Amino acid sequence: MTDQVVDTGGVRVSTQGSDENQFLGRTRELKELRADIERAGLDTLSGRKAPRARVLLIAGRPGSGRTALAEELVRQVADRYADGVLRARLSEPDGTPVPVARAARELLTALGRPVPPGAGEDDLTAALREALAGRRALLLLDDAAESEQVDALLPDAPQCLVVAVSGGPLTGITDVRPCTVGGLDTKSAVELLSRHTGSVRITVDPRSAEGLAEVCQGQPAALMLAGGWLAARPKAAVADLAKQLQAESDEGTALGRVFRLAYASLPVNAARMLRLLTLAPGGFVDPHTASALAGCSVDGARSILDDLVALGLLHTVASPLPQYEVPACLYAHLKARTETQDRPAELQLARARMLERTVRLLQSCRTITETDSPETRQKLLAMPQALRFPNPRAAADWLTLRRPALLASARAAVADGELDTLARRLMSQLVRALVVHVGTHAAADDLYAVHSLVLDVAERQNLPREKAAALLNLGDVDARTGRTQAALVRYRAALDAGREANDPYATGRAMESVGGAHLELGDYDRAADWFGRALAQRLARDERADAARLYGRIGAAHTFAGRYGEALRNWRAAVAGHRKNGDLAAHARALSELARVQEYAGRPEESLRTCQEAVEWARRAEDTRLQGALYLRLADTLEHLGDPAAAQLHRGAARRMLGEEPEEPDADEPGSEQATFEPEQDPNAYEIRSTSAED
């Protein structure tokens, strides 16, 4: 038995026990839309090649069944588009337009294309057009608020089709084929009612059913609410409901009248929960969210949610986990009642409970991966059973499915401005959960968005320590994605914030990152200067491992600048530092770089001895790949010294170690192992560092 599923707009329905959704009516509209796909466009008629995808517009008021009509059209023609169907929703439930950049990110992710973290709208839309070039895909852009949203996402591929759903015309987009959606025909409207009430009540009084359909103006959402009301009252006659609605025929829209009747019949607890669901970010709700908002048990919330679905006041979302959606057509009606029936303090408390529950779920999601620790196991056992995940896989699946809602929660919490402490805890736990389950690089785009929100809160609350951490994290992502100049600006701002907070960690890391940015930009003198400032701080704090690493970064800057004497001095200091610290692998790598600089400086014999020493330390460190690379270095040096036979032996040893045909190091690229700017990867690099220890 399947759960009841209703698409926004309410034309497509499935009742319990049915195997598939059944679409009602709209025969004329579907015929016209399919004909518009085949009809020649203005460019074709004028003899020009169509530069962009064909755009079909389905326009209608919320609740008219416009989305369901679009989905049915997509279902009927999807087999013509070999590269599949892509979907994006362009409005929040309250009507706020979704930023084009966010929609483009979601579409690129659906295409399996990498999304550059922090990329701007123009870059993302250009990447989307490039990804769709040469493809034959179908895009469904639902609930478009502005024509600019659709225009920015149009692929430059005539073989693609875009189906846009909106409340009105899309002015400014050429050759749009509009289809205006009104009410259902009487036969389909009565059939929709019978799906909820059963055929008996409709059969015994067909005229009353037709009258009810007329009062509802054939609007699917209104008809579904009416059907839900009748289904909950088996003894009520269709004529009784029709008379009640006709008595209010002068008050508002048909949907508004039926909603008032359905809402008035709800139990107090169910009505309160339904109102509070408008606080759920993105309009997506699960039993935990509803439970926290209403202050009831998870099982109790699930029961009320299912009852609301049966009444047509909520929609279920196709998902492995129970998830629900507030119909966009009812959002304004519910919001109006929230503002008049709930005190602001009660709403704020509900938001706080929802955020706190989300924080605890994220904490549990992360903690389930750390069960090797007795302390962590004890913390898990102390959590209520409803908040625990059975295993890491279940936690990862939950995080993936709830990701859009979690990101929406973070955005809403920051925009609220009244619950910044909870917002900071939420973002801290979200970052940690993403890093654990998804990985720093795979989740970089989401992490960039979250750290931008952290920065907003830190600036608003004047928290220099958190501001520095956010700026460092954002700068690292900018640097890795090639926006080095932007990264440099972030790092300098982080340095100022770190100094204001008197945070040596932040200031040290910011100085080193500023140096790394200058190194990438080719300003080697400034790079060496900033690395030197960071080194002085590390030495003053007796941080020997970091000091040894910084000697190497200074050496790399001098190598690029061609100052081999200074480079040799700093690399020798790095070698000595790593040796004293007992870091065998770092010692071997520093010796490798020292040998490289010696070769550039015209000292091949010294380079050969140093490289042989590095091989020995790499062997002790059991770093096979480094040993292979060093054997290649030895082979190059031996060839320069006129011993090709020994060079060939070393190349053979490198091949055996690496298990493949190795790439030859480029002797013309001094310090090639240091050429790419990689920001320092600290274990706390993506951690919001001034959060409560209990999290």
Sequence and secondary structure as in RCSB ss.txt:
>XXXX:A:sequence
MTDQVVDTGGVRVSTQGSDENQFLGRTRELKELRADIERAGLDTLSGRKAPRARVLLIAGRPGSGRTALAEELVR
QVADRYADGVLRARLSEPDGTPVPVARAARELLTALGRPVPPGAGEDDLTAALREALAGRRALLLLDDAAESEQV
DALLPDAPQCLVVAVSGGPLTGITDVRPCTVGGLDTKSAVELLSRHTGSVRITVDPRSAEGLAEVCQGQPAALML
AGGWLAARPKAAVADLAKQLQAESDEGTALGRVFRLAYASLPVNAARMLRLLTLAPGGFVDPHTASALAGCSVDG
ARSILDDLVALGLLHTVASPLPQYEVPACLYAHLKARTETQDRPAELQLARARMLERTVRLLQSCRTITETDSPE
TRQKLLAMPQALRFPNPRAAADWLTLRRPALLASARAAVADGELDTLARRLMSQLVRALVVHVGTHAAADDLYAV
HSLVLDVAERQNLPREKAAALLNLGDVDARTGRTQAALVRYRAALDAGREANDPYATGRAMESVGGAHLELGDYD
RAADWFGRALAQRLARDERADAARLYGRIGAAHTFAGRYGEALRNWRAAVAGHRKNGDLAAHARALSELARVQEY
AGRPEESLRTCQEAVEWARRAEDTRLQGALYLRLADTLEHLGDPAAAQLHRGAARRMLGEEPEEPDADEPGSEQA
TFEPEQDPNAYEIRSTSAED
>XXXX:A:secstr
    EE TTSSEEE TT SS EE S HHHHHHHHHHHHS  HHHHTT    S EEEEEE  TTSSHHHHHHHHHH
HHGGG TT EEEEE B TTS B  HHHHHHHHHHHTT    TT  HHHHHHHHHHHHTT   EEEEEEE  HHHH
HHH  S TT EEEEEESS  TT TTEEEEE     HHHHHHHHHHHH HHHHHH HHHHHHHHHHTTT HHHHHH
HHHHHHT TT  HHHHHHHHHHTTTSS HHHHHHHHHHHTS HHHHHHHHHGGGSGGGEE HHHHHHHHTS HHH
HHHHHHHHHHTTSSEE  SSS  EE  HHHHHHHHHHHHHHS HHHHHHHHHHHHHHHHHHHHHHHHGGGTTSHH
HHHHHHHS GGG  SSHHHHHHHHHHHHHHHHHHHHHHHHH S HHHHHHHHHHHHHHHHHHT TTTTHHHHHHH
HHHHHHHHHHHT HHHHHHHHHHHHHHHHHTT HHHHHHHHHHHHHHHHHHT HHHHHHHHHHHHHHHHHTT HH
HHHHHHHHHHHHHHHTT HHHHHHHHHHHHHHHHHHT HHHHHHHHHHHHHHHHHHT HHHHHHHHHHHHHHHHH
TT HHHHHHHHHHHHHHHHHTT HHHHHHHHHHHHHHHHHTT HHHHHHHHHHHHHHHTS      TTSTTGGG 
S      TTTT  TTS TT 
